[in-house]
Amino acid sequence: MPLSPINPQELAKQAAAKAAINYIKPGMKIGLGTGSTATFFIQLLGEKVAHGLDIAVLPSSKKSEELARSYSIPLLDPLTTIQLDLTVDGADEVDTQRRMIKGGGGALLREKIVANISKEMVVIVDESKLVTSFNKFPLPVEITSFAKDGIIHCINLNGLKGTLRLKADKTPYLTDNNNFIYDIDLKNIEADWNEVNLNLLQIPGVVETGLFIDYANKIIIGKNDGSIEIR
């Protein structure tokens, strides 16, 4: 299907996705991200597969899996996949050290698993996602539904406050893993993000955080004029 960006930000996302396609080689096992920019990439990858590209993918969410299926992209079995050649995914924020906040789409756990078993991770973003410090986008933390208030209390004891993510009907948002997401407000917080990540992961009931540190090998930045920058 044709890609028709309707505004400069969409044009930027499409430009980043197109550039990422250049890293795909026949025979690769590819991790697929989740989100609007990753969606552009999956669509473009589907067009390549339709023209004979031989690859297989491991999607990081049910939504991305459904999209891949709609393009007849071969899927890997998550139970038996040991290593991927490359993961292509977006991000909610990227700082100057290539650290990222991810999970706005709710797929942070599977996204981190897929990234971790990949030899390389290429991150595709539009230029609005570049930041000098994390203070605008909340930090998603996936937690178990069991004893959620107690888990949130332990998070709060670390000086981190936020809100439980809700659906439109005001019931808790459920991840693909049937967990909840607690979105931490990062406004006015200056922190050692490695320490924050480790402290959160030490809390029983915290499944994963949306802090992605030392994962991105390349950042492809789409600009509003359709050009790209690679870092």
C-alpha positions in Angstrom: 0.0 0.0 0.0 1.3 3.5 -0.7 2.7 5.6 2.2 1.2 9.1 2.2 2.5 11.2 5.0 0.1 13.9 5.9 2.4 16.3 7.8 6.1 17.0 8.3 6.4 14.7 11.3 4.9 11.8 9.3 7.3 12.6 6.5 10.2 12.5 9.0 9.1 9.1 10.3 8.8 7.7 6.8 12.3 9.0 5.9 13.8 7.3 8.9 12.0 4.0 8.1 13.1 4.1 4.5 16.8 4.6 5.6 16.5 1.6 7.9 15.5 -0.6 5.1 19.0 -0.2 3.7 20.3 -2.3 6.6 18.2 -5.3 5.7 20.0 -8.1 3.9 18.6 -11.4 2.6 18.5 -14.2 5.1 18.3 -11.9 8.1 16.3 -12.6 11.3 14.8 -9.2 12.2 13.2 -7.9 15.4 10.3 -5.6 14.7 9.5 -2.7 17.0 6.2 -1.2 17.9 4.7 2.2 17.4 4.0 4.7 14.6 7.5 4.9 13.1 8.0 1.1 13.4 4.7 0.7 11.5 6.1 2.6 8.6 9.2 0.3 8.6 7.0 -2.9 8.7 5.0 -1.6 5.8 8.1 -1.0 3.8 9.5 -4.3 4.8 6.3 -6.0 3.6 6.7 -4.4 0.2 10.3 -5.8 0.0 9.1 -9.3 1.0 6.4 -9.1 -1.7 9.2 -8.5 -4.2 11.1 -11.6 -3.1 13.2 -10.5 0.0 13.9 -13.6 2.1 13.8 -12.6 5.7 11.9 -13.7 8.9 10.8 -11.5 11.8 10.1 -11.5 15.5 7.6 -8.8 16.3 7.6 -7.1 19.8 3.9 -6.9 20.1 0.6 -8.4 19.0 -0.1 -5.3 17.0 3.2 -5.5 15.1 2.6 -9.2 14.6 -0.8 -8.6 13.1 0.7 -6.0 10.7 3.5 -8.4 9.7 0.9 -11.1 9.0 -1.1 -8.7 6.9 1.9 -8.3 4.6 2.7 -12.1 4.6 6.1 -11.5 6.3 7.4 -14.8 7.6 7.3 -15.0 11.4 9.9 -16.6 13.7 8.8 -18.7 16.7 9.5 -16.7 19.9 9.8 -19.9 21.9 12.8 -21.1 19.8 14.4 -17.9 18.6 17.9 -17.6 20.1 19.4 -14.7 18.3 18.4 -12.0 15.8 20.6 -10.2 13.3 19.0 -6.8 13.7 16.1 -5.1 15.5 14.5 -1.9 14.1 12.4 0.0 16.5 11.4 3.5 17.4 11.6 5.5 20.7 9.7 8.0 22.7 12.8 10.0 23.6 16.5 9.7 22.8 19.2 11.6 24.6 22.7 12.6 23.5 24.1 9.4 24.9 21.8 7.2 22.8 19.8 6.3 25.9 16.1 5.9 25.3 12.7 6.0 26.9 10.4 3.5 25.3 7.0 2.0 26.1 4.5 4.6 25.1 2.8 1.9 23.1 2.9 -0.5 26.0 5.3 -3.0 24.5 8.4 -2.2 26.5 9.1 -5.7 27.9 8.9 -7.5 24.6 10.8 -4.6 22.9 13.6 -5.0 25.4 13.7 -8.8 25.0 13.9 -8.5 21.2 16.6 -5.8 21.4 18.6 -7.8 23.9 18.8 -10.9 21.7 19.7 -8.9 18.6 23.3 -8.4 17.3 22.5 -4.8 16.5 19.7 -2.3 17.1 18.8 0.5 14.7 16.5 3.1 16.2 14.3 5.2 13.9 12.8 8.4 15.2 11.7 11.8 13.9 13.6 14.8 15.2 11.0 15.7 17.8 12.2 12.7 19.8 15.7 14.1 20.4 16.2 15.5 24.0 19.1 16.7 26.1 17.5 15.3 29.2 14.6 13.1 30.1 11.9 15.3 31.5 8.9 15.5 29.1 7.8 11.9 28.4 6.9 9.7 31.3 9.0 6.6 32.1 6.8 3.5 31.6 7.4 0.7 34.1 5.7 -2.6 33.6 4.4 -4.1 36.9 2.4 -7.1 37.9 -1.3 -6.7 38.6 -0.8 -8.7 41.8 -0.3 -6.3 44.7 0.0 -3.3 42.3 -0.6 -0.7 45.0 2.2 -2.2 47.1 4.5 -2.2 44.1 3.7 1.4 43.3 4.3 2.4 46.9 7.8 0.9 46.7 8.4 2.8 43.5 7.2 6.0 45.2 9.7 5.4 48.1 12.4 5.8 45.5 11.2 9.4 45.0 9.4 8.5 41.8 5.8 9.4 41.4 3.4 8.7 38.6 0.1 7.3 37.5 -1.3 3.9 36.6 -2.0 3.8 32.9 -5.7 3.6 32.1 -7.8 2.8 29.1 -10.5 5.1 27.8 -13.0 3.3 30.1 -10.9 4.1 33.1 -9.9 0.5 33.7 -6.2 -0.4 33.9 -4.3 -0.7 30.6 -3.1 -4.3 30.1 0.1 -5.2 28.2 0.4 -8.1 25.9 1.8 -9.9 28.9 -1.3 -9.1 31.0 0.6 -6.7 33.2 -0.1 -3.1 34.2 2.0 0.0 33.4 2.9 2.7 35.8 4.0 5.9 34.1 6.6 7.8 36.1 6.5 11.6 35.9 10.1 12.8 35.1 9.5 16.5 35.2 12.1 18.3 37.4 14.0 15.1 38.0 17.8 15.0 37.4 19.0 11.5 38.0 21.6 8.8 37.3 19.5 6.8 34.9 21.5 3.6 35.3 20.9 3.8 39.1 17.2 4.5 38.6 16.9 1.6 36.3 18.7 -0.8 38.7 16.7 0.4 41.7 13.4 -0.1 39.9 14.3 -3.6 38.7 15.2 -4.6 42.3 11.6 -4.1 43.4 9.7 -7.4 43.3 6.7 -7.0 41.0 8.5 -4.6 38.7 8.8 -6.6 35.5 10.7 -4.1 33.3 11.4 -0.5 32.8 11.2 1.7 29.7 14.8 2.9 30.1 16.9 1.4 27.3 20.6 2.0 28.1 23.4 0.7 25.8 21.0 -0.8 23.3 21.0 1.5 20.3 23.9 1.0 17.8 22.6 3.5 15.3 20.0 6.3 15.6 18.4 7.3 12.3 16.8 10.7 12.7 14.1 11.7 10.1 13.9 15.4 9.5 10.7 17.3 8.7 12.0 18.1 5.2 12.5 14.4 4.5 16.2 14.2 5.0 17.9 12.0 7.6 20.8 12.1 10.0 22.5 9.0 11.3 24.3 8.9 14.7 
